[in-house]
Amino acid sequence: MFARSRRDGTGRRPCQSRRGLLALPLAVALGLVGQACASTPDGAVPAETPARTTFELVCRKPSGEPLTLLEVLRLDPVLRGRLGDDPRDARVRITLDEDGQLPVVAPGVASEAQALALRPRLQRPGHLLFTPVAHAGSPGWDPRAERARLESWWEDQAAPTLEAFNALARDAGGPPPAVRWLAPHDIEPTDPQVVRLALPCGRMEVVYPERDWVFTASDLDKVYRTQDMQGWAAVGFEIRPERQEDFTRFTEAYVDEQIAIVLDGAVLSAPVVNTPLTGPSIIQGRFTDTEVDEMVWTLRGGALPVPLELVEVRRVTDG
């Protein structure tokens, strides 16, 4: 899975040679084999194996606090799923150094530029949410009055943000406790007219207290690249079998209403549910190929249990 690396006698990390926990026994075994095979039958000395260069992506908590072993255990399957083919991909190497940082080696990375391109996979929180969109028929919701409240507050701020408005208490001019205003994924909201609104799943715990209708990335069984009916790149997904019945009942309760698919606080899509979803579905929104690729890898691994930031890319030579 992963190992904690140590410093050598000089105080330096042994980052020039990437060997695992079995490095010493493996070296001894290779030495014995080398004595028996130092030359070929015709007396020729075999050529040396060329050194292999890889790149470590060193991550840490944004707070600078050291990562704990338990946190790394929780991060391990998520990062393997994001950087490899599945959460058990042994090609992804994850270690915990004595400074509490997380060096990661991903397969297929042959340059520093390729390593840096993986930054979103390492840093994106990956918090996925399926949530109904508020409308005129939602309990206690007056669309015109609530939008006027948002616009009035927005005009009085020097640098307004949706996060700041959503954090306001109701008696301080904010939204109802169960409502959060959200923007589409491809828009930086500078005008409240462009934002959408959604009721988080917390409301459903009040309306349907006996039902587990909170769905996140951990409820996805498969995530893959596909296309929508117009040929745009889209994200295909399937719910885990043990959660499919709950998901079907959830979508059945909101037939003819919008359900927003929210990733890290941005609305990816807000389709109207025409019929209960009983099988494979897609997330569409005129995404670029790159956006879909990043969403697929993010959702395949799941949400980060601990926030990370990439702080360094190290060149590592084996051999």
C-alpha positions as CSV (number, residue, x, y, z in Angstrom):
1,M,0.0,0.0,0.0
2,F,2.4,2.7,1.2
3,A,5.4,3.1,3.5
4,R,7.0,5.8,5.6
5,S,10.3,6.9,4.2
6,R,13.3,7.8,6.4
7,R,16.3,10.0,6.2
8,D,19.8,8.5,5.8
9,G,22.8,9.2,8.0
10,T,23.5,12.5,6.3
11,G,20.0,13.9,7.1
12,R,18.9,13.7,3.5
13,R,15.9,11.8,2.3
14,P,16.8,8.8,0.1
15,C,14.8,10.3,-2.8
16,Q,17.5,9.5,-5.3
17,S,16.7,5.8,-5.0
18,R,13.1,4.7,-4.8
19,R,13.0,1.3,-3.1
20,G,10.2,0.0,-0.9
21,L,10.2,-1.8,2.4
22,L,11.9,-4.8,0.9
23,A,14.8,-2.8,-0.5
24,L,17.5,-4.4,1.6
25,P,16.5,-8.1,1.2
26,L,16.0,-7.4,-2.5
27,A,19.4,-5.9,-2.9
28,V,21.0,-8.9,-1.1
29,A,19.2,-11.3,-3.3
30,L,20.2,-9.5,-6.5
31,G,23.8,-9.5,-5.3
32,L,23.8,-13.3,-4.9
33,V,22.3,-13.7,-8.4
34,G,24.9,-11.3,-9.7
35,Q,27.8,-13.4,-8.4
36,A,26.5,-16.4,-10.4
37,C,25.6,-14.4,-13.5
38,A,28.4,-11.8,-13.7
39,S,29.1,-12.9,-17.3
40,T,27.5,-14.7,-20.1
41,P,28.6,-18.3,-21.2
42,D,30.9,-16.8,-23.8
43,G,32.6,-14.6,-21.3
44,A,30.9,-11.3,-22.3
45,V,29.9,-9.0,-19.5
46,P,26.2,-8.1,-19.8
47,A,25.3,-4.4,-20.3
48,E,24.2,-2.4,-17.3
49,T,20.5,-1.7,-17.0
50,P,19.9,2.0,-17.7
51,A,18.7,4.2,-14.9
52,R,15.0,5.0,-15.0
53,T,13.6,8.5,-14.1
54,T,10.3,9.0,-12.5
55,F,8.7,12.0,-10.8
56,E,7.3,12.3,-7.3
57,L,4.4,14.6,-6.6
58,V,4.8,15.8,-3.1
59,C,1.5,16.8,-1.4
60,R,0.7,18.1,2.0
61,K,-2.2,19.6,3.9
62,P,-2.9,23.3,3.0
63,S,-2.6,24.1,6.7
64,G,1.0,22.8,6.7
65,E,0.2,20.3,9.5
66,P,1.7,16.9,9.0
67,L,-0.4,14.1,7.7
68,T,-1.1,11.2,10.0
69,L,-0.9,7.5,9.2
70,L,-4.7,7.2,9.6
71,E,-5.3,10.1,7.1
72,V,-3.0,8.4,4.6
73,L,-4.9,5.2,4.9
74,R,-8.0,7.0,4.0
75,L,-6.4,8.9,1.2
76,D,-4.7,5.8,-0.3
77,P,-7.7,4.3,-2.3
78,V,-8.9,7.8,-3.4
79,L,-5.6,8.8,-4.9
80,R,-5.1,5.3,-6.5
81,G,-8.6,5.6,-8.1
82,R,-7.8,9.1,-9.3
83,L,-4.3,8.4,-10.7
84,G,-4.6,4.7,-11.7
85,D,-7.3,2.5,-13.1
86,D,-9.0,1.6,-9.8
87,P,-8.5,2.1,-6.0
88,R,-6.3,-1.0,-5.9
89,D,-3.9,0.1,-8.7
90,A,-0.4,-1.0,-7.5
91,R,1.3,1.2,-10.2
92,V,0.5,4.2,-8.0
93,R,3.1,4.5,-5.2
94,I,2.2,6.4,-2.1
95,T,4.5,7.1,0.8
96,L,4.5,9.1,4.0
97,D,7.7,10.9,4.8
98,E,9.0,11.9,8.2
99,D,7.8,15.5,7.6
100,G,4.2,14.3,7.3
101,Q,4.2,15.0,3.5
102,L,2.9,12.6,0.9
103,P,5.1,11.8,-2.0
104,V,3.1,10.1,-4.8
105,V,4.3,8.4,-8.0
106,A,1.7,8.1,-10.8
107,P,2.1,5.7,-13.8
108,G,2.9,7.1,-17.2
109,V,4.5,10.4,-16.0
110,A,7.6,11.0,-18.0
111,S,8.1,14.7,-17.5
112,E,7.6,17.5,-15.0
113,A,4.9,19.0,-17.2
114,Q,2.9,15.8,-17.1
115,A,3.4,15.6,-13.3
116,L,2.1,19.2,-12.9
117,A,-0.9,18.4,-15.1
118,L,-2.1,16.0,-12.4
119,R,-2.5,18.8,-9.9
120,P,-6.3,18.9,-10.2
121,R,-6.6,15.2,-9.5
122,L,-4.6,15.6,-6.3
123,Q,-6.2,18.8,-5.1
124,R,-9.8,18.7,-6.2
125,P,-12.1,18.0,-3.2
126,G,-14.4,15.8,-5.3
127,H,-17.6,16.5,-3.2
128,L,-20.5,15.3,-5.4
129,L,-24.1,16.0,-4.5
130,F,-27.5,15.3,-6.1
131,T,-30.0,17.8,-4.9
132,P,-33.4,19.1,-6.0
133,V,-33.6,22.6,-7.3
134,A,-35.9,25.1,-5.5
135,H,-38.9,26.3,-7.4
136,A,-42.2,28.2,-6.8
137,G,-43.8,25.1,-5.3
138,S,-41.0,24.4,-2.8
139,P,-42.2,24.7,0.9
140,G,-41.5,28.2,2.3
141,W,-39.9,29.5,-0.9
142,D,-40.9,32.6,-2.8
143,P,-38.5,32.9,-5.8
144,R,-39.1,36.6,-6.5
145,A,-38.6,37.6,-2.9
146,E,-35.6,35.5,-2.4
147,R,-33.9,36.7,-5.6
148,A,-34.6,40.3,-4.6
149,R,-33.0,39.6,-1.2
150,L,-29.8,38.2,-2.9
151,E,-29.6,41.1,-5.4
152,S,-30.1,43.7,-2.7
153,W,-27.3,42.2,-0.6
154,W,-25.1,41.8,-3.7
155,E,-25.3,45.5,-4.6
156,D,-24.1,46.6,-1.2
157,Q,-20.9,44.5,-1.2
158,A,-17.5,45.6,-2.5
159,A,-16.6,42.0,-3.5
160,P,-19.7,39.8,-3.2
161,T,-19.5,36.0,-3.4
162,L,-22.2,33.3,-3.2
163,E,-20.2,31.6,-0.4
164,A,-20.5,34.8,1.7
165,F,-24.2,35.2,1.1
166,N,-24.9,31.5,1.8
167,A,-23.1,31.8,5.1
168,L,-25.4,34.6,6.3
169,A,-28.0,33.8,8.9
170,R,-31.6,34.3,7.8
171,D,-32.1,37.2,10.2
172,A,-28.9,38.8,8.8
173,G,-30.4,38.8,5.3
174,G,-29.2,35.4,4.1
175,P,-31.2,32.6,2.5
176,P,-33.4,30.1,4.3
177,P,-31.4,27.6,6.3
178,A,-32.0,24.7,3.8
179,V,-31.2,26.7,0.6
180,R,-27.9,27.5,-1.0
181,W,-27.4,29.6,-4.2
182,L,-25.1,28.0,-6.7
183,A,-23.6,28.9,-10.0
184,P,-23.0,26.8,-13.1
185,H,-19.6,25.2,-13.3
186,D,-18.4,27.3,-16.2
187,I,-19.4,30.8,-14.9
188,E,-17.7,33.0,-12.4
189,P,-20.7,34.8,-10.9
190,T,-20.4,38.5,-11.1
191,D,-24.2,39.1,-11.4
192,P,-26.7,37.2,-9.3
193,Q,-29.0,36.9,-12.3
194,V,-26.8,34.1,-13.6
195,V,-26.8,31.9,-10.5
196,R,-29.0,28.9,-10.0
197,L,-30.4,27.8,-6.7
198,A,-30.7,24.4,-5.0
199,L,-32.0,22.8,-1.9
200,P,-29.3,20.6,-0.3
201,C,-30.2,17.1,0.7
202,G,-30.5,18.2,4.3
203,R,-34.0,19.4,3.4
204,M,-34.9,15.9,2.3
205,E,-33.9,14.5,5.7
206,V,-36.7,16.7,7.1
207,V,-39.3,15.9,4.5
208,Y,-38.5,12.2,4.2
209,P,-36.7,11.4,7.5
210,E,-37.0,7.6,7.0
211,R,-35.2,7.6,3.6
212,D,-31.5,7.7,3.0
213,W,-31.5,10.1,0.0
214,V,-28.1,11.7,0.4
215,F,-26.0,10.6,-2.6
216,T,-22.3,11.3,-3.0
217,A,-19.4,10.1,-5.1
218,S,-19.0,7.1,-2.8
219,D,-22.4,5.8,-4.1
220,L,-21.1,5.6,-7.7
221,D,-20.3,2.1,-8.9
222,K,-18.9,3.0,-12.3
223,V,-17.8,6.4,-13.9
224,Y,-16.8,6.6,-17.5
225,R,-16.5,9.0,-20.5
226,T,-19.5,9.0,-22.9
227,Q,-21.4,11.5,-25.1
228,D,-24.8,13.2,-24.9
229,M,-27.3,13.1,-27.7
230,Q,-25.8,16.2,-29.4
231,G,-22.3,14.6,-29.4
232,W,-20.9,16.6,-26.6
233,A,-18.5,14.8,-24.2
234,A,-20.4,13.7,-21.1
235,V,-19.8,11.7,-17.9
236,G,-21.6,8.4,-17.6
237,F,-22.3,6.9,-14.2
238,E,-24.0,4.0,-12.5
239,I,-25.1,3.8,-8.9
240,R,-23.9,1.0,-6.7
241,P,-26.4,-1.9,-6.8
242,E,-27.2,-1.7,-3.1
243,R,-28.1,2.0,-3.5
244,Q,-29.9,1.9,-6.8
245,E,-33.3,1.4,-5.3
246,D,-32.9,4.4,-3.1
247,F,-31.7,6.5,-6.1
248,T,-34.7,5.3,-8.1
249,R,-37.1,6.4,-5.4
250,F,-35.3,9.7,-5.0
251,T,-35.6,10.5,-8.7
252,E,-39.2,9.2,-8.7
253,A,-40.1,11.8,-6.0
254,Y,-38.9,14.6,-8.2
255,V,-40.3,13.6,-11.6
256,D,-41.1,16.8,-13.6
257,E,-38.7,18.8,-11.3
258,Q,-35.0,19.7,-11.6
259,I,-32.3,17.9,-9.8
260,A,-28.9,19.6,-9.7
261,I,-25.7,17.6,-9.9
262,V,-23.2,19.6,-7.9
263,L,-19.5,19.0,-7.8
264,D,-17.4,21.1,-5.3
265,G,-20.1,23.7,-5.1
266,A,-20.6,24.3,-8.8
267,V,-23.7,23.1,-10.7
268,L,-22.6,20.6,-13.5
269,S,-26.1,20.0,-14.7
270,A,-29.6,20.6,-13.6
271,P,-31.9,18.3,-15.7
272,V,-35.6,17.9,-15.4
273,V,-36.4,14.4,-14.3
274,N,-38.7,12.9,-16.9
275,T,-38.9,9.4,-15.4
276,P,-37.3,7.6,-12.5
277,L,-33.7,6.7,-13.1
278,T,-33.2,2.9,-12.9
279,G,-30.0,2.3,-14.7
280,P,-27.0,4.1,-16.3
281,S,-27.3,7.9,-16.5
282,I,-25.1,10.7,-17.7
283,I,-24.0,14.2,-16.5
284,Q,-24.1,16.5,-19.5
285,G,-23.4,20.2,-19.8
286,R,-21.5,21.0,-23.0
287,F,-18.3,20.0,-21.3
288,T,-14.9,20.0,-23.0
289,D,-12.9,16.8,-23.3
290,T,-10.5,17.9,-20.6
291,E,-13.4,18.8,-18.2
292,V,-14.9,15.3,-18.7
293,D,-11.6,13.6,-18.2
294,E,-10.9,15.4,-15.0
295,M,-14.5,14.8,-13.7
296,V,-14.2,11.1,-14.5
297,W,-11.0,10.6,-12.6
298,T,-12.2,12.7,-9.7
299,L,-15.5,10.9,-9.3
300,R,-13.8,7.5,-9.9
301,G,-11.6,8.0,-6.9
302,G,-14.2,9.8,-4.7
303,A,-13.9,12.8,-2.4
304,L,-10.7,13.6,-0.7
305,P,-11.1,12.8,3.0
306,V,-8.3,15.3,3.8
307,P,-7.6,18.4,1.7
308,L,-4.3,18.3,-0.2
309,E,-2.1,20.7,-2.1
310,L,0.8,19.9,-4.5
311,V,3.9,21.6,-3.2
312,E,6.8,20.1,-5.1
313,V,7.7,17.8,-8.1
314,R,10.8,15.8,-7.5
315,R,12.8,14.0,-10.2
316,V,13.7,10.5,-8.9
317,T,16.2,8.1,-10.5
318,D,16.1,4.4,-10.0
319,G,19.2,2.3,-10.8
